[in-house]
Amino acid sequence: MDDLAKFLVARVADDHHAYAYVAHTLSGEALLDSHLPMLDLTEQLAEAHRPMAPSDPRSAGLAYALRVLAQSYAEHPDYREEWRP
């Protein structure tokens, strides 16, 4: 599961760079309706899951949520089929 969390954090970083480029190119108003809050939440969830013990009752639900969120990156070459929910 740690690999999935790392994958999601890396994809979020990529998306943040893309949004920064758009903001620089088109002005900051381009980000008003962006997905930045969702990207930040995804990163927070991935980071929260890393130190969580498998015995933690929240672990299974959070792992499932991360697999669902990762589906939006299913076309990325580093995505693994075993991560599908």
Backbone as numpy.savetxt, mean C-alpha at the origin, in Angstrom:
# Nx Ny Nz CAx CAy CAz Cx Cy Cz
4.30 -12.85 5.08 3.47 -11.65 5.08 4.33 -10.40 5.08
5.54 -10.52 5.59 6.43 -9.36 5.62 6.77 -8.91 4.20
6.88 -9.87 3.28 7.16 -9.51 1.89 6.02 -8.70 1.29
4.79 -9.05 1.63 3.63 -8.31 1.14 3.64 -6.89 1.69
3.94 -6.75 2.98 4.00 -5.42 3.59 5.08 -4.57 2.91
6.24 -5.16 2.68 7.32 -4.43 1.99 6.91 -4.05 0.57
6.23 -4.97 -0.12 5.75 -4.70 -1.48 4.80 -3.50 -1.46
3.84 -3.50 -0.55 2.88 -2.40 -0.48 3.55 -1.08 -0.15
4.47 -1.08 0.78 5.17 0.17 1.15 5.95 0.69 -0.06
6.57 -0.18 -0.82 7.31 0.24 -2.02 6.38 0.80 -3.08
5.22 0.18 -3.27 4.28 0.68 -4.28 3.72 2.04 -3.86
3.45 2.20 -2.57 2.96 3.48 -2.07 4.01 4.56 -2.30
5.27 4.24 -2.05 6.35 5.21 -2.30 6.39 5.58 -3.78
6.25 4.60 -4.66 6.21 4.89 -6.09 5.06 5.82 -6.43
3.89 5.55 -5.86 2.72 6.38 -6.13 2.91 7.79 -5.59
3.54 7.91 -4.42 3.81 9.25 -3.87 4.73 10.04 -4.81
5.71 9.38 -5.37 6.60 10.06 -6.31 5.84 10.50 -7.55
4.94 9.67 -8.02 4.14 10.03 -9.19 3.25 11.23 -8.89
2.63 11.25 -7.72 1.79 12.38 -7.36 2.62 13.66 -7.18
3.82 13.53 -6.64 4.68 14.70 -6.49 5.05 15.28 -7.85
5.30 14.40 -8.82 5.61 14.86 -10.18 4.41 15.60 -10.76
3.22 15.05 -10.58 2.01 15.70 -11.10 1.83 17.06 -10.43
2.03 17.12 -9.13 1.87 18.39 -8.41 2.87 19.43 -8.91
4.08 18.99 -9.15 5.11 19.91 -9.64 4.79 20.38 -11.06
4.27 19.47 -11.87 3.99 19.77 -13.26 2.71 20.57 -13.45
1.66 20.19 -12.73 0.34 20.79 -12.95 -0.12 21.71 -11.84
0.63 21.85 -10.82 0.36 22.66 -9.64 -0.23 21.79 -8.54
-0.19 22.28 -7.34 -0.66 21.54 -6.18 -2.13 21.21 -6.21
-2.93 21.98 -6.96 -4.36 21.71 -7.01 -4.67 20.36 -7.64
-3.75 19.82 -8.39 -3.97 18.50 -8.99 -4.09 17.42 -7.94
-3.60 17.70 -6.73 -3.62 16.69 -5.68 -4.83 16.79 -4.75
-5.66 17.79 -4.96 -6.78 17.98 -4.05 -7.69 16.76 -3.99
-7.93 16.13 -5.11 -8.81 14.96 -5.15 -8.01 13.68 -5.33
-6.78 13.69 -4.90 -5.92 12.53 -5.12 -6.21 11.42 -4.12
-5.47 10.36 -4.31 -5.58 9.20 -3.44 -4.51 9.22 -2.34
-3.89 10.35 -2.11 -2.83 10.42 -1.11 -3.27 9.95 0.29
-4.46 10.34 0.77 -4.86 9.83 2.09 -4.96 8.31 2.12
-5.46 7.71 1.04 -5.56 6.25 0.99 -4.17 5.61 0.93
-3.26 6.22 0.20 -1.90 5.71 0.16 -1.26 5.75 1.54
-1.47 6.85 2.25 -0.91 6.97 3.60 -1.50 5.92 4.53
-2.80 5.68 4.44 -3.44 4.67 5.28 -2.91 3.27 4.94
-2.75 2.98 3.67 -2.21 1.69 3.25 -0.82 1.47 3.82
0.00 2.50 3.75 1.35 2.39 4.30 1.31 2.18 5.82
0.43 2.88 6.50 0.31 2.72 7.96 -0.11 1.30 8.32
-1.05 0.73 7.57 -1.50 -0.63 7.84 -0.38 -1.64 7.61
0.36 -1.45 6.52 1.48 -2.36 6.23 2.54 -2.28 7.31
2.84 -1.09 7.75 3.85 -0.92 8.81 3.35 -1.47 10.14
2.06 -1.37 10.41 1.50 -1.89 11.66 1.53 -3.41 11.69
1.41 -4.04 10.53 1.37 -5.49 10.48 2.74 -6.12 10.67
3.78 -5.44 10.26 5.14 -6.01 10.34 5.50 -6.54 11.73
5.35 -5.76 12.80 5.76 -6.27 14.12 4.68 -7.11 14.82
3.52 -7.25 14.21 2.41 -7.94 14.85 2.65 -9.45 14.90
2.46 -10.02 16.05 2.62 -11.46 16.22 1.47 -12.20 15.53
1.74 -13.33 14.90 0.67 -14.10 14.26 -0.44 -14.50 15.24
-0.12 -14.59 16.52 -1.13 -14.95 17.52 -2.05 -13.78 17.88
-1.68 -12.57 17.47 -2.51 -11.40 17.73 -3.84 -11.59 16.99
-4.97 -11.44 17.65 -6.25 -11.69 17.01 -6.54 -10.75 15.82
-5.85 -9.64 15.76 -6.04 -8.70 14.64 -5.23 -9.09 13.42
-4.26 -9.96 13.59 -3.32 -10.28 12.52 -3.99 -10.83 11.27
-4.89 -11.79 11.42 -5.53 -12.41 10.25 -6.36 -11.39 9.47
-7.11 -10.56 10.17 -7.93 -9.56 9.49 -7.09 -8.52 8.78
-6.02 -8.09 9.41 -5.14 -7.11 8.80 -4.40 -7.71 7.61
-4.00 -8.97 7.72 -3.33 -9.63 6.60 -4.28 -9.72 5.40
-5.53 -10.03 5.66 -6.51 -10.09 4.57 -6.69 -8.71 3.93
-6.79 -7.67 4.75 -6.93 -6.31 4.24 -5.75 -5.93 3.36
-4.54 -6.30 3.77 -3.35 -5.99 2.98 -3.38 -6.73 1.64
-3.85 -7.98 1.64 -3.95 -8.72 0.39 -4.96 -8.07 -0.55
-6.06 -7.59 0.00 -7.06 -6.90 -0.82 -6.48 -5.61 -1.39
-5.79 -4.84 -0.57 -5.18 -3.59 -1.04 -4.11 -3.85 -2.09
-3.37 -4.93 -1.94 -2.31 -5.25 -2.89 -2.85 -5.61 -4.27
-4.11 -6.02 -4.34 -4.68 -6.38 -5.64 -4.64 -5.23 -6.64
-4.65 -4.01 -6.15 -4.59 -2.88 -7.08 -3.24 -2.80 -7.79
-2.26 -3.54 -7.31 -0.93 -3.59 -7.92 -0.65 -4.95 -8.55
-1.69 -5.70 -8.84 -1.54 -7.07 -9.35 -0.78 -7.13 -10.68
-0.78 -6.06 -11.43 -0.07 -6.03 -12.72 1.42 -5.73 -12.55
1.83 -5.37 -11.36 3.24 -5.06 -11.11 4.05 -6.37 -11.18
5.24 -6.34 -11.76 6.02 -7.58 -11.91 6.42 -8.24 -10.59
6.45 -7.50 -9.50 6.82 -8.08 -8.21 5.63 -8.66 -7.44
4.43 -8.48 -7.96 3.25 -9.01 -7.29 3.26 -10.54 -7.36
2.87 -11.17 -6.26 2.84 -12.64 -6.21 1.39 -13.13 -6.16
1.10 -14.14 -6.94 -0.25 -14.69 -6.98 -0.71 -15.22 -5.62
0.20 -15.69 -4.80 -0.21 -16.23 -3.49 -0.74 -15.15 -2.55
-0.57 -13.88 -2.94 -1.10 -12.79 -2.13 -2.58 -12.52 -2.39
-3.13 -13.10 -3.45 -4.55 -12.87 -3.74 -5.40 -13.36 -2.58
-6.41 -12.56 -2.21 -7.29 -12.98 -1.09 -8.18 -14.15 -1.50
